[in-house]
Amino acid sequence: MKPSLEKMRMQGEISALDENFARSMARLAGEERPEAVLAAALASRQLRAGHVGWDLPAWSDEREAAAEESSFEWPETESWLAALADSPLVECVSAGPQAPSSGETPLILEEGRRLYLRRYWEYQQRLASSLRARMADSSAAEEVDQACLEEGLARLFPASEADDLQRVAARTAVCSRFCVLSGGPGTGKTSTVGRILVLMIEQSRAQGRALPQIELAAPTGKAAAHLSVSLERTLSSLDLDEALRAAVPKTATTLHRLLGASSDATRPYRFGLERPLTADVVLVDEASMVDLALMTRLVEAVPPHARLILLGDRDQLASVEAGAVLGDMARPAQEEEGDSPIVLLKHSYRFEADSGVGRLTQAINSGEVETALSLLEDPAYPDIRWVEPRVEEEGPASLVAEMAEGYAAFLAEAEPEARLRAFDRFRVLSAHRHGAWGVETLNEAIETQLGLKAGRDVTSEFYAGRPLAMTRNDYELELYNGDVGVVMEQGHAMGRAGRAVFSSPEGQPRWVSTLRLGSAETVFAMSIHKSQGSEFTEVMVVLPSEDSSLLTRELVYTAVSRARERVTLVARRDVLERSIARRVERSSGLTEALWGG
């Protein structure tokens, strides 16, 4: 059967949004050939799946290699590409950040194989061009007092204690306009960055210049608060004079706040290329969570003279929106002293040599399925536990009491700040939102269990003790998607409203009326995607009973690496095996645009 937009939508190959986009663009361009209209719909679908561009030949090869059954007879690849190259919907361009473009078509075909929606191709081009300009600017190294730098490196990174790559990262960050510092959990990213900020302030003092304006940010409020705490901990451990210690900023904000986000669709951000930030150093943690569009806006908002430092784990889940930007940037990580601005830290200080959590995290990240399973089955590692649901068990009923027990310390705390801290001791993480093992079902089951145990009324929407997570940005409240709070005072139907407390990036409690929290959901259980940027003492990771393409190595690695001390993994063997073996592949041309090849 030849594919048509209507038939593809009915069979779930594309959405109504994809269909309407393709029909509208074809009508405006006067394009009637079905191959071109079909490609427009599939390019839109691929974008929603997180791909910046649709690599049509690779997509066709994967379908053929997988011997995937399809009710559709897809066009032959070469003739399909030829039709696209000749379509008024499409402009053909070469690869590279300087590729010229007319700016007149809705689609871009790059190098005769990768199809983009124009806006996202332009984001990619702008980002690559901005970063290449930063990397080519050698004036940053010329500004450095080398004697001061060498003395600072020797003092802050003593050879007897420091990972050599931490020292490499510090030198790279001080001597260049752009640096990426990547590494897994506990590899000392924020510890290294705290010392980098000290080095930069020492440079200003040595040269008699004003102290640098330093901005610290992260994609979510939770990640920003975590960065603030980590930097405070690092600075307290260093032998610094009080003036220098006081000069290092310790409070991070969210990227949206940093860029001046607003609800005005015509001007979503105050700062950008035309109005750059007032900053000399911009440091962004958890950069793996930043999508292509936001990363482009960020890089363009950083003034040319400033140093931009990105921290993150290139092996974690990519952003929810399109792109795997940090992963694309961090492909050519340097292993030793060199010219690359990308440094990959490898040694984990969080886990002891006999830590099951550490070994399991490493095995999953390496795709070592048998090693991961043997670790989970080995009683020598009491900090990791594997629970295989019974075949006949279609939901989490047998585990709900254990999940609820994990929140006992949280509910026992009466003080707002203590309760917020206690909430981070335990978290249930799920791969999906819906279904028997999804976030919604788990939250309802845990709420009910806790209500029965403690005599709590959970029928009230904002009952006292309900943990909340924001589901979208609220610029008026300055609360952002992923920010976590707790209802402390329950409202009354005929009286006053309840109040919830949130942690601000500055570390101070923020009180908000529950009447203003229309975009918040219960978060006893949260999605693994939303857990990025967070850290918990213990996690229970729940995978669904059926395999799906959403279950990947990166997903399981991200979930397990949220734990500091203990992990319980709830998964069927076959689902876990396939999840660890499967990798996320997001198509884009950013790596080629940045590094060539």
Secondary structure by P-SEA (a helix, b strand, c coil): ccccaaaaaaaccccaaaaaaaaaaaaaaccccaaaaaaaaaaaaaaaacccccaaaaaaaaaaaaccccccccccaaaaaaaaaacccbbbbbcccccccccccccccccccbbbaaaaaaaaaaaaaaaaaaaaccccccccaaaaaaaaaaaacccccccaaaaaaaaaaaaccbbbbbbcccccaaaaaaaaaaaaaaaaaaacccccbbbbbcccaaaaaaaaaaaaaaaaaccccaaaaaacccbbbcccccccccccccccccccccccccccbbbbcccccccaaaaaaaaaaccccbbbbbbccccccccccccaaaaaaacccccccccccbbbbccccccccccaaaaaaaaaaacaaaaaaaaaaccccccbbbbbcccccccccccaaaaaaaaccccccccaaaaaaaaacbbbbbccccccccaaaaaaaaaaaaaaaacccccccccccbbbbbccccccccccccbbbbbcbbbbccbbbbbbbbbccccbbbbbbccccccccccccccccccccccccbbbbbbcccccccccaaaaaaaaaccccbbbbbccaaaaaaaaabbbbbbcccccccccc
